Amino acid sequence: VEREAAEAIFAAGEESGASKRRRLGKGASSQAREGGQGEDQGEGVPGFAFDGSITLEDLRSEQALFAKARDWDQFHSPRNLALALVGEVGELCEVFQWKGEVKEGLPDFTDKERKHVGQELSDVLLYVLRLADKCHVDLPSAALGKIQLNAVKYPADKAKGSSKKYTEYY
């Protein structure tokens, strides 16, 4: 099944930037991190890439150490973390509230607003990682599995350019 799902992902003959870099043994483009043009990231958006030197495991481990040093494990039950995550998502949404449509890259945001978005996204990410840690979910593997499942549910030849739910394709 895993091979079939992987083949479905690339049925349209396009390989994602991440899988191409893994296959070629490359991390994120350092040129992109430094603000240069960098390589195409799979969506025709040159010049943007995450810092490939920081892994989700690095962040999970740092967050676990941070919580342990403060004796916060006692408060970090899956339920509490999920509820805290919802609160952080709300704070992220507040940044965009009343802005109307927002362009990619946030060109109409001030530096202060862009920094705020980064802080709120970081809060959301860190709670997601902490929740995955406490639920013993290997998040990178689960996320790749979900992408594979979505490739089957949303075949490129049927879903391209459409916002329909997968149940409407069959």
Disulfide bonds with the S-S distance in Angstrom:
none
